[in-house]
Amino acid sequence: MVLKNLNYPLDFKFKISTLASDFNITDRNGNYVAYVRQKMFKLKEDVIVFNDESKSKELFRIKANQWIDFNASYSLNDLTDNKNYGRLARKGMRSIWKSSYDILDANDQAKFTVTEDNAWTKFFDGMVSEIPIIGMFTGYFLNPAYTVRGIDGKEYFKLKKMPSFFGRRFQLDRMIDIDDEDESLVILSLLMMVLLERARG
C-alpha cells in the first residue's frame, strides 16, 4: 500500500509511558496515519509500522542490514503488498558531525538525500545536555531541522524537532507535490531516521 492523501503537517509524537521507542503519526486534523514500534532487545534494528495504536494491522517493516549502527542501511518493506520500497542509508563519517542520509529506491538508485540544516545545533545540544538540570531543558531550545532534497536539487520535505521535554515531538511538512510511492518511501525513511537521531540525542 502507499501512504496518500495526507494532510500536512504530520506530527510524530513519542510515547513516554512505554519502554520501547513507540510513536504516533497523525495528520493536521489529528487523524492517525500510523503507529510506529521499535522492537526492543534486538541486535539489529527492527521496526514495525501499524495502522494505529490498536496495532491490529501491520503495514510496513523496517530492518537494518547489520547490527552496528555506523554505516548501516535500513530496508523499507510493504507488508500489505509484499514489496520492497527501497532503503535508508547513513552517510558514515559525514554523519558524525552533521547528520546525512541517502534514500534509495527498490532498484538501489539514489532518489533523495536527507541533511541536517545546522550542525551546530547537535554540537551544542550534546554539550549542554550533559550539564545537570540545565540539560533537561535543551529540548525546548536546541531543536534540529532536516531537509529532504531530490536528485533534481529540489526541496521536497522539511522535518523539525518541536520544543518539548525528552525530544517527544517532530513535525514533517511537504514543500512541493510528489509521487505517492516516492512520498511513502520518504516518510518511511524519515520515521526510521527519527528513531536513529533521537537515540543519538
Secondary structure, 3 states (H helix, E strand, C coil): CCCCCCCCCEEEEECCCCCCCCEEEECCCCCEEEEEEECCCCCCCEEEEECCCCCCCEEEEEEECCCCCCCCEEEEEECCCCEEEEEEEECCCHHHHCCEEEEEECCCCEEEEEEECCHHHHHHHHHHCCCCCHHHHHHHHCCCEEEEEECCCCEEEEEEECCCHHHCEEEEEECCCCCHHHHHHHHHHHHHHHHHHHHHC
